[in-house]
Amino acid sequence: MAMISDFDLKTLVCDNGSFGPDEIQQISNAINDDFSQFGILRDAVNELEISESLTPASATRLGVCYYLLGRFERSIETLANSDRGAVSYFYIGRSHFALGDFDKAIENYKIAEKSGYNKGRCVLACVEAYRNAKDLDAARQALDSLDGPIMHEAEYAYQYGETELATNGLSSIVEEWFERAMRADDTHPGALFGMAKENDRRGNDDKAMDLYRRSAKHFPSHVGALLNLGLLYEDHGQYDRAQQCYRRILEVYPNHKKAALYMKDACASDDELFDLEAEKAQDRMSQVLNIPVSDFELSVRSRNCLTRMGVETLGDLARSTEQELLGSKNFGETSLIEIRDMLTSKGLALGQLAHESRPEREVDRSSLTPEEAAVFDRPISDLNLSVRARKCMVRLRMNTIGELLRKTPDELLESKNFGVTSLNEVREKLTSLGLKLRGD
């Protein structure tokens, strides 16, 4: 397994070297070892998205990474325009499976096999799809068609155990297959999940939690393992850990309804047991975050840059990244060092709260028709902007037209490489929709 220190995930995604099952496994391993690498994967995808020379091979990388990020529909669309190699077909199949279209998944797994993807992997993927489509006879026939080394691998034993479970219910035979899978690979997430469910059913909470944790450690994470682990944490009053489980799901699948519901319940339960000292600590932190930057001795250049960016408090700075600051005109390394030192003096750091967006000024929709309001939620890509303007949208982390409408012309002009020509382009595109920037 590649160690984090020896592995550059962003380079692997964005460069033009080889990209196949081994490299995809390297990405998964890196995120297994350190989930913060998931954010690096997102950044790498953002960079690849705005590449001016997206070749068919690059489209394969991008499509597979969309799958890893849980963007399954975009994965299918992108891989359809890729090099159409074995990897592309296999991950089109994986994405269709994730979306519940098992027939399409099977169709693409079979094409992937014909195109040279590992036969055993393709057949076992078909077994999983057949089983979820309730075609247990086809799943059993596919398993029986395999021979050779694949039959000694953990995935074969796991799929056999799951198929036996779906056919005949829980039995000692099912447990034996899961145990066989774990003997072949004691990190196999499916086998760990299967054994965890059985211990959970028997009331062996400690054993079940250990197995769920080991299963959930893998990326892409087993959603069932994270949900069940979160529920066990709640049963034991560990609401903060339960929230971590649900948050892991929502980071990859933001629209997962069950995870969102469980998160809401866990937060409500946690609030009831909120520790007074933690509340005091939060109050102290809030006071620090609300300190105006004007209270500090800063150079005129730094102060002017922060004013133009709308940065008023230390909290605003803690929610900003170095890249965002350096993206502002006339903001250089000297100003960056000055800002770092200021934050350090208060126990803060740039980007520390980057996951928290600064409060945005809401656009008044009260006078809009339902059709006009729907425009606000459309993706910015619908504006068909030029490459330069699109790159600016990415740097400003804007995804929807509504987010763009919250910006003033001056705020857009603050972004590097975004000039009057780009501003006029944006205005023209918005005008065609009967919209305009804030302040126009």
C-alpha positions as CSV (number, residue, x, y, z in Angstrom):
1,M,0.0,0.0,0.0
2,A,1.4,3.4,-0.9
3,M,2.2,5.6,2.1
4,I,0.8,9.2,2.1
5,S,4.2,10.7,2.3
6,D,5.3,8.9,-0.9
7,F,2.1,9.6,-2.8
8,D,0.9,12.7,-4.6
9,L,-2.8,12.1,-5.3
10,K,-3.3,15.4,-7.2
11,T,-0.4,14.6,-9.5
12,L,-1.8,11.1,-10.2
13,V,-5.2,12.5,-11.2
14,C,-4.0,15.5,-13.2
15,D,-0.9,14.2,-15.0
16,N,-0.8,12.1,-18.1
17,G,0.8,9.0,-16.8
18,S,-0.7,5.5,-16.8
19,F,-4.2,5.2,-15.2
20,G,-5.8,1.9,-14.5
21,P,-6.9,-0.4,-11.7
22,D,-3.6,-0.1,-9.8
23,E,-3.7,3.7,-9.8
24,I,-7.4,3.8,-8.8
25,Q,-6.5,1.5,-5.9
26,Q,-3.7,3.9,-4.9
27,I,-6.3,6.7,-4.7
28,S,-8.6,4.6,-2.6
29,N,-5.7,3.6,-0.3
30,A,-4.6,7.2,0.2
31,I,-8.1,8.2,1.3
32,N,-8.3,5.0,3.4
33,D,-5.2,6.1,5.3
34,D,-6.2,9.8,5.6
35,F,-9.7,11.0,4.8
36,S,-8.4,14.6,4.3
37,Q,-7.1,13.3,1.0
38,F,-10.7,13.2,-0.2
39,G,-10.6,17.0,-0.3
40,I,-7.4,16.8,-2.4
41,L,-9.3,14.5,-4.8
42,R,-12.0,17.1,-5.1
43,D,-9.5,19.9,-5.8
44,A,-7.8,17.7,-8.4
45,V,-11.1,17.1,-10.1
46,N,-11.9,20.8,-10.1
47,E,-8.5,21.5,-11.8
48,L,-9.1,18.7,-14.3
49,E,-12.6,20.0,-15.1
50,I,-11.3,23.4,-16.3
51,S,-8.4,21.9,-18.3
52,E,-8.3,23.4,-21.8
53,S,-7.1,20.1,-23.3
54,L,-9.3,17.3,-21.9
55,T,-8.2,14.3,-24.0
56,P,-10.1,11.0,-24.1
57,A,-7.6,9.6,-21.7
58,S,-8.0,12.6,-19.3
59,A,-11.8,12.1,-19.6
60,T,-11.3,8.5,-18.3
61,R,-9.5,9.9,-15.3
62,L,-12.1,12.5,-14.7
63,G,-15.0,10.0,-15.1
64,V,-13.5,7.5,-12.6
65,C,-12.8,10.3,-10.1
66,Y,-16.4,11.5,-10.5
67,Y,-17.4,7.9,-9.5
68,L,-15.1,8.0,-6.5
69,L,-16.7,11.4,-5.5
70,G,-20.2,9.9,-5.7
71,R,-21.1,12.0,-8.8
72,F,-22.5,9.0,-10.7
73,E,-24.5,10.7,-13.4
74,R,-21.5,12.9,-14.3
75,S,-19.3,9.9,-14.3
76,I,-21.4,8.1,-16.9
77,E,-21.6,11.2,-19.1
78,T,-17.9,11.8,-18.9
79,L,-16.8,8.2,-19.4
80,A,-19.1,8.0,-22.5
81,N,-16.8,10.6,-24.1
82,S,-13.6,9.0,-22.9
83,D,-11.2,6.6,-24.6
84,R,-14.0,3.9,-24.2
85,G,-11.4,1.4,-22.9
86,A,-12.0,-1.4,-20.4
87,V,-11.6,0.9,-17.4
88,S,-14.2,3.3,-18.8
89,Y,-16.8,0.6,-19.3
90,F,-16.2,-1.0,-15.9
91,Y,-16.8,2.3,-14.1
92,I,-19.8,3.2,-16.2
93,G,-21.1,-0.1,-14.9
94,R,-20.2,0.8,-11.3
95,S,-21.9,4.2,-11.7
96,H,-25.1,2.6,-13.1
97,F,-25.1,0.1,-10.2
98,A,-24.8,2.9,-7.7
99,L,-27.8,4.6,-9.3
100,G,-29.8,1.4,-9.1
101,D,-29.8,0.6,-12.9
102,F,-28.6,-3.0,-12.6
103,D,-29.3,-4.0,-16.2
104,K,-27.2,-1.2,-17.5
105,A,-24.5,-2.1,-15.0
106,I,-24.4,-5.7,-16.1
107,E,-24.3,-4.6,-19.8
108,N,-21.3,-2.4,-19.2
109,Y,-19.5,-5.0,-17.0
110,K,-19.7,-7.5,-19.9
111,I,-18.4,-5.0,-22.4
112,A,-15.5,-4.2,-20.0
113,E,-14.7,-7.9,-19.8
114,K,-14.6,-8.2,-23.6
115,S,-12.4,-5.1,-23.7
116,G,-9.8,-6.7,-21.5
117,Y,-10.8,-5.9,-17.9
118,N,-10.1,-8.6,-15.4
119,K,-12.7,-11.3,-16.1
120,G,-13.1,-12.4,-12.5
121,R,-13.8,-8.8,-11.3
122,C,-16.3,-8.3,-14.1
123,V,-18.2,-11.5,-13.3
124,L,-18.3,-10.8,-9.6
125,A,-19.6,-7.3,-10.3
126,C,-22.3,-8.9,-12.4
127,V,-23.1,-11.3,-9.5
128,E,-23.7,-8.3,-7.2
129,A,-25.9,-6.6,-9.8
130,Y,-27.9,-9.8,-10.5
131,R,-28.4,-10.3,-6.8
132,N,-29.6,-6.7,-6.3
133,A,-32.0,-7.1,-9.3
134,K,-33.4,-10.2,-7.5
135,D,-32.2,-12.5,-10.2
136,L,-30.6,-15.0,-7.9
137,D,-30.5,-17.8,-10.5
138,A,-28.4,-15.6,-12.8
139,A,-26.1,-14.7,-9.8
140,R,-25.6,-18.3,-8.9
141,Q,-24.9,-19.3,-12.6
142,A,-22.3,-16.4,-12.9
143,L,-20.6,-17.6,-9.7
144,D,-20.5,-21.2,-11.0
145,S,-18.9,-20.0,-14.3
146,L,-15.8,-19.0,-12.5
147,D,-12.7,-21.1,-11.9
148,G,-9.0,-20.6,-11.2
149,P,-7.3,-18.1,-8.8
150,I,-10.3,-15.8,-8.5
151,M,-12.1,-18.5,-6.4
152,H,-9.5,-18.1,-3.7
153,E,-9.9,-14.3,-3.4
154,A,-11.9,-12.5,-0.7
155,E,-14.3,-10.9,-3.2
156,Y,-15.4,-14.3,-4.5
157,A,-16.1,-15.6,-1.0
158,Y,-17.9,-12.5,0.0
159,Q,-20.2,-12.5,-3.1
160,Y,-20.8,-16.2,-2.6
161,G,-21.8,-15.6,1.0
162,E,-24.1,-12.7,0.1
163,T,-25.8,-14.8,-2.7
164,E,-26.3,-17.7,-0.3
165,L,-27.8,-15.2,2.3
166,A,-30.2,-13.8,-0.3
167,T,-31.2,-17.3,-1.5
168,N,-31.6,-19.2,1.8
169,G,-31.3,-16.7,4.6
170,L,-28.8,-16.5,7.4
171,S,-27.1,-19.8,8.2
172,S,-23.7,-21.2,9.3
173,I,-22.9,-21.6,5.6
174,V,-23.2,-17.8,5.1
175,E,-21.0,-17.1,8.1
176,E,-18.4,-19.6,6.8
177,W,-18.2,-17.8,3.5
178,F,-17.8,-14.4,5.2
179,E,-15.1,-15.9,7.5
180,R,-13.4,-17.4,4.4
181,A,-13.4,-13.9,2.8
182,M,-11.8,-12.4,5.9
183,R,-9.1,-15.1,6.0
184,A,-8.3,-14.2,2.4
185,D,-8.3,-10.5,3.2
186,D,-9.0,-9.3,6.7
187,T,-9.6,-5.8,5.4
188,H,-12.3,-6.7,2.9
189,P,-15.1,-4.2,3.6
190,G,-18.0,-6.4,2.4
191,A,-17.0,-9.4,4.5
192,L,-16.4,-7.1,7.5
193,F,-19.8,-5.6,7.0
194,G,-21.4,-9.0,6.8
195,M,-19.8,-10.2,10.0
196,A,-20.6,-6.9,11.7
197,K,-24.3,-7.3,10.9
198,E,-24.4,-10.8,12.4
199,N,-22.7,-9.6,15.6
200,D,-25.0,-6.6,15.7
201,R,-28.0,-8.9,15.4
202,R,-26.8,-11.0,18.3
203,G,-26.2,-8.0,20.5
204,N,-22.4,-8.2,20.5
205,D,-22.1,-4.4,20.3
206,D,-18.4,-4.1,20.9
207,K,-17.5,-6.7,18.3
208,A,-20.0,-5.3,15.8
209,M,-18.6,-1.7,16.3
210,D,-15.1,-2.9,15.7
211,L,-16.1,-4.7,12.5
212,Y,-18.2,-1.8,11.3
213,R,-15.2,0.6,11.9
214,R,-12.9,-1.6,9.9
215,S,-15.4,-1.9,7.1
216,A,-16.1,1.9,7.0
217,K,-12.4,2.7,6.9
218,H,-12.3,1.7,3.2
219,F,-13.0,4.2,0.4
220,P,-15.4,4.5,-1.2
221,S,-16.9,3.8,2.2
222,H,-19.6,1.2,2.8
223,V,-22.6,3.4,3.4
224,G,-24.4,0.6,5.4
225,A,-21.4,0.2,7.7
226,L,-21.3,3.9,8.4
227,L,-25.1,4.1,9.1
228,N,-25.1,1.1,11.4
229,L,-22.0,2.2,13.2
230,G,-23.6,5.6,13.7
231,L,-26.7,4.0,15.2
232,L,-24.6,1.9,17.6
233,Y,-22.7,5.0,18.7
234,E,-26.0,6.7,19.4
235,D,-27.1,3.7,21.4
236,H,-24.0,4.2,23.6
237,G,-24.5,8.0,23.9
238,Q,-21.5,8.8,21.7
239,Y,-23.4,11.4,19.5
240,D,-20.3,13.2,18.3
241,R,-18.9,9.9,16.8
242,A,-22.3,9.1,15.3
243,Q,-22.3,12.6,13.6
244,Q,-18.8,11.8,12.2
245,C,-20.2,8.7,10.6
246,Y,-23.1,10.5,9.0
247,R,-20.9,13.4,7.9
248,R,-18.6,10.9,6.1
249,I,-21.6,9.8,4.0
250,L,-22.9,13.3,3.3
251,E,-19.4,14.4,2.2
252,V,-19.6,11.9,-0.6
253,Y,-23.3,11.7,-1.1
254,P,-24.7,15.2,-0.1
255,N,-28.3,14.1,-1.0
256,H,-28.4,10.9,1.0
257,K,-31.8,11.3,2.8
258,K,-31.3,8.6,5.5
259,A,-27.8,10.0,6.5
260,A,-29.2,13.5,6.6
261,L,-32.1,12.4,8.8
262,Y,-29.9,10.4,11.2
263,M,-27.5,13.4,11.4
264,K,-30.4,15.7,12.4
265,D,-31.5,13.2,15.1
266,A,-27.9,12.8,16.4
267,C,-27.4,16.5,16.6
268,A,-30.7,17.0,18.4
269,S,-29.7,14.2,20.9
270,D,-26.2,15.7,21.3
271,D,-27.7,19.1,22.1
272,E,-29.6,17.7,25.0
273,L,-26.4,16.4,26.6
274,F,-24.3,19.4,25.5
275,D,-21.4,19.9,28.0
276,L,-21.3,23.3,29.7
277,E,-17.5,23.5,29.4
278,A,-17.8,22.8,25.7
279,E,-20.4,25.6,25.4
280,K,-18.0,28.0,27.2
281,A,-15.2,27.0,24.9
282,Q,-17.4,27.6,21.9
283,D,-18.3,31.0,23.3
284,R,-14.7,31.9,23.7
285,M,-13.9,30.8,20.2
286,S,-16.8,32.8,18.8
287,Q,-15.5,35.9,20.6
288,V,-12.1,35.4,18.9
289,L,-13.6,34.8,15.5
290,N,-15.6,38.0,15.8
291,I,-12.5,40.2,16.4
292,P,-12.3,42.8,13.6
293,V,-9.1,42.7,11.5
294,S,-9.0,46.4,11.9
295,D,-7.9,45.8,15.5
296,F,-4.5,44.7,14.2
297,E,-1.6,46.6,12.8
298,L,-1.5,45.6,9.1
299,S,0.2,47.1,6.1
300,V,-1.9,49.4,3.9
301,R,-1.7,46.8,1.1
302,S,-3.0,44.0,3.2
303,R,-5.7,46.1,4.8
304,N,-6.9,47.3,1.4
305,C,-7.0,43.8,-0.1
306,L,-9.0,42.4,2.8
307,T,-11.5,45.3,2.5
308,R,-12.0,44.6,-1.2
309,M,-12.5,40.9,-0.4
310,G,-15.1,41.7,2.2
311,V,-13.0,40.1,5.0
312,E,-13.9,41.9,8.2
313,T,-13.2,39.5,11.1
314,L,-10.7,36.8,12.1
315,G,-13.5,34.3,11.4
316,D,-13.7,35.5,7.8
317,L,-10.0,34.9,7.5
318,A,-10.1,31.4,9.1
319,R,-12.8,30.5,6.5
320,S,-10.5,31.7,3.7
321,T,-7.7,29.7,2.1
322,E,-4.3,30.8,1.1
323,Q,-5.3,30.2,-2.5
324,E,-8.2,32.5,-2.2
325,L,-6.1,35.3,-0.7
326,L,-3.4,34.9,-3.3
327,G,-6.1,35.0,-6.0
328,S,-6.8,38.6,-5.0
329,K,-5.1,41.3,-7.0
330,N,-2.0,42.9,-5.3
331,F,-2.0,40.3,-2.5
332,G,1.4,38.6,-2.4
333,E,3.6,36.4,-0.2
334,T,4.5,39.3,2.1
335,S,0.9,40.0,2.9
336,L,0.2,36.3,3.3
337,I,3.0,36.0,5.9
338,E,1.6,39.0,7.7
339,I,-1.9,37.5,7.8
340,R,-0.6,34.1,9.0
341,D,1.3,35.7,11.9
342,M,-1.8,37.7,12.9
343,L,-3.9,34.5,13.0
344,T,-1.3,32.5,14.9
345,S,-1.2,35.1,17.6
346,K,-4.9,34.1,18.3
347,G,-4.5,30.4,17.9
348,L,-6.0,30.3,14.4
349,A,-4.9,29.4,10.9
350,L,-5.9,30.2,7.4
351,G,-8.3,27.6,6.0
352,Q,-9.0,26.3,9.5
353,L,-12.7,26.8,9.0
354,A,-12.7,26.6,5.2
355,H,-15.5,24.0,5.4
356,E,-17.7,26.8,6.7
357,S,-18.8,29.2,4.0
358,R,-19.0,32.9,4.9
359,P,-22.6,34.1,5.2
360,E,-23.8,35.1,1.7
361,R,-26.2,37.9,1.0
362,E,-29.4,36.3,-0.1
363,V,-31.1,37.3,-3.4
364,D,-34.7,38.4,-2.9
365,R,-36.9,35.9,-4.8
366,S,-40.2,37.2,-3.5
367,S,-41.1,39.0,-6.7
368,L,-40.0,36.1,-9.0
369,T,-42.2,33.7,-10.8
370,P,-41.6,30.0,-10.2
371,E,-39.9,29.7,-13.6
372,E,-37.6,32.6,-12.8
373,A,-36.7,31.2,-9.3
374,A,-35.8,27.9,-10.9
375,V,-33.1,29.7,-12.9
376,F,-31.3,30.5,-9.6
377,D,-30.6,26.9,-9.0
378,R,-29.3,26.1,-12.4
379,P,-25.6,25.3,-12.7
380,I,-23.3,28.0,-13.9
381,S,-22.2,25.7,-16.7
382,D,-25.6,26.5,-18.3
383,L,-24.3,30.0,-19.1
384,N,-21.7,28.5,-21.5
385,L,-19.0,30.9,-20.3
386,S,-15.5,31.2,-21.9
387,V,-12.7,29.2,-20.3
388,R,-11.3,32.2,-18.5
389,A,-14.6,33.1,-17.0
390,R,-15.3,29.5,-16.0
391,K,-11.9,29.3,-14.3
392,C,-12.9,32.3,-12.2
393,M,-16.1,30.7,-11.2
394,V,-14.2,27.7,-10.0
395,R,-11.7,29.8,-8.0
396,L,-14.7,31.6,-6.4
397,R,-16.3,28.3,-5.6
398,M,-19.5,29.2,-7.3
399,N,-21.7,26.4,-8.7
400,T,-25.1,27.9,-9.4
401,I,-26.4,31.0,-11.1
402,G,-28.0,32.1,-7.8
403,E,-24.5,32.1,-6.2
404,L,-23.2,34.3,-9.1
405,L,-26.0,36.8,-8.6
406,R,-24.9,37.4,-5.0
407,K,-21.6,38.9,-6.4
408,T,-21.0,42.5,-7.3
409,P,-19.0,43.5,-10.4
410,D,-16.2,44.7,-8.1
411,E,-16.1,41.3,-6.3
412,L,-15.7,39.5,-9.6
413,L,-13.0,41.9,-10.8
414,E,-11.0,41.1,-7.6
415,S,-10.3,37.6,-9.0
416,K,-7.1,37.2,-10.9
417,N,-7.4,37.1,-14.7
418,F,-11.0,38.2,-14.5
419,G,-11.2,41.6,-16.3
420,V,-13.7,43.9,-17.8
421,T,-14.1,41.6,-20.9
422,S,-15.1,38.6,-18.7
423,L,-17.4,40.9,-16.7
424,N,-19.2,42.1,-19.8
425,E,-19.5,38.5,-20.9
426,V,-21.1,37.5,-17.6
427,R,-23.4,40.5,-17.7
428,E,-24.5,39.6,-21.3
429,K,-25.2,36.0,-20.4
430,L,-27.3,37.0,-17.3
431,T,-29.2,39.7,-19.3
432,S,-30.3,37.0,-21.8
433,L,-32.0,35.4,-18.8
434,G,-33.5,38.6,-17.5
435,L,-31.0,38.7,-14.6
436,K,-28.2,40.9,-13.4
437,L,-25.4,41.0,-10.8
438,R,-25.9,42.5,-7.3
439,G,-25.5,46.3,-7.6
440,D,-25.9,46.5,-11.4
